[in-house]
Amino acid sequence: MKLHLFLTVAVPLLTLSMSAAAIAVGAWQFHEGQQLDFKKSFYDERIRAYADVSDAFSKVARMPVPSEAREAAVQRFWELRLGRGVLFQDGDVGDALHRAGRWITHCVERNAQPIDSSICTPTAGNANSLSIAEAMRTSISRTYDIPLKKLDAQSIYLVPGG
C-alpha cells in the first residue's frame, strides 16, 4: 500500500519536474541559438563592410590623379567610413581608417595642410591601404578565433583536416 501511495505521488511529481527541466533547457537553447544567429549575422555584415571600405580606399590609392573614377572612389570611401564602417569597426580598424581619412583629406582632396608632410608621400596611399587591410584581417582573426597570420597557400581555403 505504501508503495502504491509513493508511486501515485512521486511518479507524477518526478514527471512534472523532468518536464519543467526539459522546457527550461529548451528555452535556454533557443535563447542561445538566437544570440548565435545575431552574432553570425553581425559578423557576416562586418566582413562585407570591411571588404567594401577596403576596396573603396584601395581604388583611391591607385587611381590616376585627377580622374572621375578616383573622385567617385573618394566619395564611396567617405560614405562607408562615416556610415556602415563606423558600425562595425573595432579600435585598430578605426585607427587605420582615421589615418586613411587624414591622407584623403590632406593629400587627395587637399582640404587642409597636413601637420606632417610625410603623410603625402607617393607611397602613402598604398601604405594606408595595406594598413587598413591588415587591421581588418586582424579584427576578423580575433572575431572568429582563426590564426590568419599563419595562413599559407595550402591552408588559405580552411579545408577541414588540411
C-alpha positions in Angstrom: 0.0 0.0 0.0 2.8 2.4 0.9 4.5 1.6 -2.4 1.3 2.3 -4.3 0.9 5.6 -2.5 4.5 6.5 -3.2 4.2 5.7 -6.9 0.9 7.7 -7.3 2.5 10.8 -5.7 6.2 10.5 -6.6 5.9 9.5 -10.3 3.7 12.4 -11.3 6.0 14.8 -9.4 9.1 13.4 -10.9 7.5 13.6 -14.4 6.4 17.2 -13.8 9.9 18.1 -12.6 11.6 16.4 -15.6 9.1 18.2 -18.0 9.9 21.6 -16.4 13.6 20.9 -16.6 13.3 20.0 -20.3 11.3 23.2 -21.0 13.9 25.3 -19.2 16.7 23.7 -21.1 14.8 24.1 -24.4 14.2 27.8 -23.7 17.8 28.3 -22.8 19.0 26.6 -26.0 16.5 28.7 -28.1 17.9 31.9 -26.5 21.5 30.8 -27.1 20.6 30.0 -30.7 19.1 33.4 -31.3 22.2 35.1 -29.9 24.4 32.9 -32.1 22.3 33.8 -35.2 22.5 37.5 -34.3 26.3 37.3 -33.9 26.7 35.4 -37.2 24.6 38.0 -39.0 26.6 40.8 -37.4 30.0 39.2 -38.2 29.0 38.5 -41.8 27.9 42.1 -42.3 31.1 43.3 -40.7 33.2 41.3 -43.2 31.1 42.8 -46.1 31.6 46.3 -44.7 35.3 45.7 -44.3 35.6 44.5 -47.8 33.7 47.4 -49.2 35.7 50.0 -47.3 39.0 48.4 -48.2 38.0 48.2 -51.9 37.0 51.8 -51.9 40.2 53.0 -50.3 42.4 50.9 -52.5 40.8 52.5 -55.6 41.5 55.9 -54.2 45.1 54.9 -53.6 45.7 53.5 -57.1 43.6 55.6 -59.4 45.2 58.3 -61.6 45.1 61.9 -60.5 42.8 63.6 -61.4 40.1 61.3 -62.6 36.3 60.9 -62.2 36.8 57.3 -61.0 39.1 58.5 -58.2 36.6 61.2 -57.2 33.8 58.6 -57.1 36.0 56.2 -55.0 36.8 59.1 -52.6 33.0 59.7 -52.2 32.4 56.0 -51.7 35.1 55.8 -49.1 33.6 58.6 -47.1 30.1 57.1 -47.4 31.3 53.8 -46.0 33.7 55.4 -43.5 31.1 57.6 -42.0 28.2 55.1 -42.4 28.5 51.3 -42.2 32.2 51.4 -41.4 31.5 53.1 -38.0 29.0 50.4 -37.1 31.4 47.5 -37.5 34.9 48.8 -36.8 36.9 48.0 -33.8 39.7 50.1 -32.3 42.5 49.1 -34.7 40.3 49.3 -37.8 39.0 52.7 -36.7 42.6 53.9 -36.2 43.6 52.7 -39.7 40.5 54.3 -41.3 41.2 57.5 -39.4 44.8 57.7 -40.8 43.4 56.9 -44.3 40.8 59.6 -44.0 43.5 62.1 -43.0 45.5 61.1 -46.1 42.5 61.6 -48.3 41.7 65.0 -46.6 45.2 66.3 -46.8 46.7 64.6 -49.8 43.9 63.8 -52.2 41.2 66.4 -51.5 43.7 69.0 -50.2 41.1 70.4 -47.8 43.8 71.1 -45.2 47.5 71.4 -44.8 49.0 68.2 -43.4 50.5 68.5 -40.0 53.2 66.0 -41.0 54.4 66.3 -44.6 55.4 62.6 -44.6 51.7 61.5 -44.9 51.6 62.8 -48.5 54.5 60.7 -50.0 53.9 58.9 -53.3 53.6 55.5 -51.5 51.5 56.7 -48.5 48.2 55.7 -50.2 49.3 52.2 -50.8 50.7 52.0 -47.2 47.4 53.2 -45.8 45.5 50.6 -48.0 47.7 47.8 -46.6 47.3 49.1 -43.1 43.5 49.0 -43.4 43.6 45.5 -44.8 45.9 44.3 -42.1 43.8 45.8 -39.3 40.7 44.3 -40.8 42.4 40.9 -41.2 43.4 41.1 -37.5 39.9 42.0 -36.5 38.4 39.1 -38.4 41.0 36.8 -36.9 40.0 37.9 -33.4 36.3 37.6 -34.2 36.5 34.1 -35.5 39.5 33.0 -33.5 41.3 32.0 -36.6 45.1 32.5 -36.8 45.0 34.3 -40.2 48.6 35.4 -39.8 49.7 31.8 -40.1 47.8 31.0 -43.3 49.8 29.8 -46.3 48.8 28.7 -49.8 47.7 25.3 -48.5 45.6 26.5 -45.6 44.0 29.6 -47.2 40.9 27.6 -48.1 40.5 26.4 -44.5 39.8 22.9 -45.6 38.9 20.7 -42.6 41.7 18.4 -41.7 44.0 20.3 -44.1 
